[in-house]
Amino acid sequence: MCAVTSGNKLPTELTDIIIDFLHSDFRTLKACSLVSTKWLPSCRLHLFETIVCYAMESSGRTLQDFILWSRTSPDTMLFVKGLNIRSCSIGTVRAPVDILSLLALLPHIPNVKNLTLYRLKIGVVNSQH
């Protein structure tokens, strides 16, 4: 038997199937996430499954942005299953990444099963000169 919620004319199971079908269409998933609060968890499941961020400034989200986001949005972090940290979007520069920042991030992303580090120099980054 399908569960129909009040104010939602489609059964929950059907909306989940539709949203699952859209798993790689991020623009549509973003739009669907705004339609109903009942659709939001299914949309987040696909939108935040794998996060890509960059150690250096680039065209995407930086690692520091992601660390701040992980602390301010703990509910969303539960949907993150994969995290890809890259040096930068272009070029061959190996960006330094502070191992202590990475270790401090781990408790905030408890469901991550796949961590990819690409072209990074990992060590203790000293901000004081």
Disulfide bonds with the S-S distance in Angstrom:
none
